[in-house]
Amino acid sequence: MAKFGEVIDSETPVLVDFFATWCGPCKMMIPILSQLKDKMGDQIKIIKIDIDQNPAIAQRLQIKGVPTLMLFKRKEALWRQSGVIPIQDLEAIIGEHLTAS
């Protein structure tokens, strides 16, 4: 498995979904992220990280609540927000970062 630092070191924006299996709102993000991937295709990578399985990454990035979404490009954190985020908002945020670079 690739190391986290290698995965986020990408020209393509990487949306990271920090979640937990016991988290209700995290389950609500599953279809939203699936739709987002269908709409955006290769313009974005989406990865999911279970904070209970990867506590070191969660601690290093100060993930306090789940779901927390972070957008990375070339290892740089461009955006972060906790909670359920509608697909329209995610598309707009990612679109801003696609055009800004």
Secondary structure as the mmCIF struct_conf table of DSSP 4:
data_model
#
loop_
_struct_conf.conf_type_id
_struct_conf.id
_struct_conf.beg_label_comp_id
_struct_conf.beg_label_asym_id
_struct_conf.beg_label_seq_id
_struct_conf.end_label_comp_id
_struct_conf.end_label_asym_id
_struct_conf.end_label_seq_id
HELX_RH_AL_P HELX_RH_AL_P1 PHE A 4 VAL A 7
TURN_TY1_P TURN_TY1_P1 ILE A 8 ILE A 8
BEND BEND1 GLU A 11 THR A 12
STRN STRN1 VAL A 14 PHE A 19
TURN_TY1_P TURN_TY1_P2 THR A 21 TRP A 22
HELX_RH_AL_P HELX_RH_AL_P2 GLY A 24 MET A 40
HELX_RH_3T_P HELX_RH_3T_P1 GLY A 41 GLN A 43
STRN STRN2 LYS A 45 ASP A 50
TURN_TY1_P TURN_TY1_P3 ILE A 51 GLN A 53
HELX_RH_AL_P HELX_RH_AL_P3 PRO A 55 ARG A 60
TURN_TY1_P TURN_TY1_P4 LEU A 61 GLN A 62
BEND BEND2 GLY A 65 PRO A 67
STRN STRN3 THR A 68 LYS A 73
TURN_TY1_P TURN_TY1_P5 ARG A 74 LYS A 75
STRN STRN4 GLU A 76 SER A 82
BEND BEND3 GLY A 83 GLY A 83
HELX_RH_AL_P HELX_RH_AL_P4 ILE A 87 ALA A 100
#
